Amino acid sequence: MKTMLQSPSIAPALTRLKNALATRADGGVWRLDGVVPVAQGGTAPRDLVIVPAEQVLILAVPLPLPSQAKRIAALPFAIEDRIADRIDAVHLALGQKSPGQKLPGSSAEGGDWLAGVVDPAVMNAWVLAAEEAGLGDAAIMPDALALPIPEPGRWNVQRIGARILVRLPDGTGFAGLEPLFLSIWTAAGKPPCDEVTPPDTVAIALDLRQGIFARPRQGLSASARRVALVAAAGLLAHGAIATADTIALRSIAAKRGAELTAQLNVSAPGRFTGTDPHEAANIAAEILPVGGSAPPGALLPMLTRASVALAPFGGAVTIRGMSFDEAGRSLRFDLDMTDPGASAGIVTALRQAGLRGRIEGHSLIVTGGSA
């Protein structure tokens, strides 16, 4: 497969990358049975281990703040009067925006967010169980949140053995044995209940793997993959321009930078709030795949090194287009050379950068060399 990146637009490359990543299979769903995750039916956006909701306090918390980072910082202060333990003795996780009815005291703008509170020792045991089962990259979520959200004024429930799972209209939920359920149900005014089962595709409303228990970075969610796609284009163009004017992509880089910042704001809210595309690219790079053979992992390092090597020849070379051969791991630059004598110097500069280069007609072929 060849990925073309040719002036005036690199949209075809972005489309091909989107299609390639869109074919990835969804994750599976596992239920923690004792200390062993057992596969159950259904899929999730990524691998998901659901754990007993009895051991997690699930809250809808008013956090009418503009960014995820600020909401995370404010979360301990927003819930400290709602839990019995010291705030530094528990593990906190922030989930999706509460989709249902707002709790008393919530903001008019709908600033309620799902949050989970769990004993760190319990959380550590769940992470170890997932890792021992080969699910080290899986999200961890209370099982009550796997149920669909009910209509206002109703509860969705599922009976699993002696346990009853409950999902509430504000997006929160709980689980317990029947006597506890009956007590809570009675105290809530005996709302009508509907028996349901988790949908075929389970949404991850609250991933407990945050902070010190965060998932490894080798896996990417669908949102992160979308950011990575735009980041690939943005890093490619901006990296090339920052190191060499020989690649005529300055206007394209500006467009890709705007795309990248916009996508970050949509797909990873709170991660970036500025306008500098270079800063946005650095943040997006944190969620790009680490290692592996799939683009842009092989493309970006090679392009950066080639751009540095070509920088001194900006007056002798004009690059009209570029393509990347994934199978052959090679870059092809279509050149206009005003100084044919620069060919030997270009090849030498690439070799000093750890790459191999050769001139074929009006093209420069660059392949990986020793680092």
Beta strands, then each sheet from edge to edge (+ up, - down):
strand 1: 2-6
strand 2: 27-33
strand 3: 36-44
strand 4: 48-51
strand 5: 56-62
strand 6: 91-97
strand 7: 112-118
strand 8: 139-142
strand 9: 155-160
strand 10: 163-167
strand 11: 173-177
strand 12: 193-195
strand 13: 317-325
strand 14: 330-337
strand 15: 355-360
strand 16: 363-368
sheet 1: 1+ 13- 14+ 16- 15+
sheet 2: 3+ 2- 4- 8-
sheet 3: 5+ 7- 6+
sheet 4: 11+ 10- 9+ 12+
end
